Amino acid sequence: MEAFVVDAFDFSRQKQERSGETAVAEMARLSAELIDSSGTLKWAVQGGTEVQGHPGLTLEVAGRVHLRCQRCLGPLEFDVDSHSVLVLANDEAGADALEEQLDDESIDVIAGSRTMDMAVMIEDEALLALPLSPRHDVCPDSSAIEGLKQDKPDSPFAVLKNLKK
């Protein structure tokens, strides 16, 4: 993905907006988590003043990606639909202190910078939206799973029970 570098504080102060669409194949870290890198992700970044007057960014990422179901190992389509509010702090220590002060789980406080690569932020947001263990609600082809259940060897205790008879 092409670098999209902004001064995060200036972007927020001027309430700038940018949006676009990026091919999943251009996001190396995201592509590594998927079974294929087809499709695109739409994104939007908006600067502004957030909680208690702090500079911040609103980041939205949406699109369809293809994961591997952890149950049947088949392909699983997953819709990324993420919306985050990011409050900017001057540095990591300031971010930790501000996060403690705000005490709001729905807001993330990050260290802003004068050379913030928003392409990395967009890819991070997509990665964070992925499920930890992707699974179909009902796997389309559960014959392999059923076969494994039926091929399960007898429990050693069942064998002992049969010896008692």
N, C-alpha and C positions, 0 to 999 in steps of 0.2 A: 504494500500500500504506500502510495506516495506520501511523503512527509507533509504534514499540515501543522506548521509551527506558529504559535501565537503567543503574544504577551498576555497571559491569562488575566492579570489584573486590569490591563487596559481593555481587553475584550469584554470583561465584566462591567467596568466603569462606563463604557460606551454602549452597553447593552446590544452588542453585535450579535448577529445570527449567521450561522452557516449550516447548510444541509447538503446532502449528496447521497450517492449510492456507490458502494464499493463491492467489487467481486470478492467472494469468499476466498478464491484462489490467491488473492493478493495478501491475505492475512496468514502468514506462515504458522504462527502459534495456534490460531484457531483451526486451520486446515489439518494440523497434526492430531487434533482431537476428533476429527470426523472421518467417516468412511469414504467420502468423496468431497471435493471442494467445488461442487457446482453451486450455482445460485449467487445471489447478491444480498447485501444488507443495506437497508436504508438507514440513514442516521441524521440527526439534527443536534446542533449545539447552540445554546442560547445563553448569553451572558446577562448578568443582572445583579441586583442586590438581594441577598437572601436573608436568612434569619438574623435579627438584631442588627441589620445594616452591614453585615459582612459581605464582601464580594463573593460571587458564586457562579456556578455554571449549571445549567440543566442539560442533561445528556439523554437522548433517546436513540435506541437502536432496535431495529425490527427486521425480520426476514426469516426465511426457512433454511434450516441446515439439516444434514443427514448424519445421524448418529448410529451406533450399533447398540441394539437392544441387549441388555446384560442377561436377559432370561433366555431368549431363543437365538441370540447372535445374528438375527436378521436386521435389515435396514429399518431405521425408525426416523420418520420425519418429525422434526421438532421446530416449533415456531418460537424464535427469539423475539421477545417483546419486553424490552427493558426501559425503564424510566428512572433516572437517578438525579438527585439534587446533590451537588458537590459544593461545599463551602470551602473557600480558599484561605489558607493561612500562609504566613511568610516563610515558615520552615517546619520541619518535623516536630520539634519541641512545641512550637506554637499550635500545630495541628492537634497534638495530643491534649494540650491544655484546653483548647477551644472545644474539642469533642467532649471532654469531661464537663465543661461548663454548660454546653448545650443540652447534653444528656437526652438526645433524641435518636432512636435507632433508625429512623427513616432518612436521616441526613448523614452523609459521609463527609468528613473533614479531611482535606488533602493539602499537602504542601504545594502551593502554586509556584509558578516560575515565570520569568520573562521570556523563556524559550520553551514553552510547553508543547510537546508534540501531541496534538489531538488525535492523530491516527492511532497512536499507541493507546490512548484513553478509550477510543471507540472499540478497538480490538479487546482491551481489558474488559470493557462492559459486556461485550458479546460472550467472552469466556466465563465471566461471573454468572451470566444468565443460564448457562448450560446446567442440566441436572447432574448431580453427583453420580447417580447410577441410573442411566436412562433405561426405561422399560415400557413396553406396550401395556396398555390397560388389559388387553386380551391379545396374546400373541397370535398372528394370523396363521402360522403353521406350528401347531404345538405337538405334532407327531413325534418329533425328536425328543421332546421333554417327556411325553407319555411313554416312549420306548425306554428311556432311562429309568423311569419310575417302575416299569414292569420288569426290567432286567435286574432289579436290585436283588442282591443275594439275600438268602434267609438270614435272619438275625441269629447270632450264636445262641441266644436264649431260646429261640424257637426250636432249634436243633436239640438242645438239651431237654426241652419239654417233650419232644417226640421220643426221646430215649427213655423217658420215664414210663411211657405207655407199655 
